[in-house]
Amino acid sequence: MTTTDTGVTTWRKSSRSGPVEQGNCVEVAFGPRRVAVRDSKNASGPTLDFTPADWLAFLSGASK
């Protein structure tokens, strides 16, 4: 995990995550060279950063 500047400002989450006030979800932000993932319960905490290719590989594996 890192706390590097990912160059992203807009975080997105699944509409299936439930009400915003529960905060029980993973948020994703897409930057020019990085995809950042964070825990919505700790928005100022560390992020897990992926290259776009690694993110696509992760999604492919997770969907199986």
C-alpha positions, 0 to 999 in steps of 0.5 A: 500500500502507498500514500503516493499522489495518484493524480486522481480526485474523483473516487467512485464506488459501486451502486450496490455498496449500500447507503453512503453513510454506512461507508462499507465499500471499496472506492476506485479512482482512475488517474492518467497512469494509475488506478487507485483503490481505497477503503471508504471508511478511511478515505485519508488513509493509504491507497492500493495503486495499480497500473492500468494493465494490472487493474484489468488483470485483477478484474479479469481474475476476480470475475472468474 
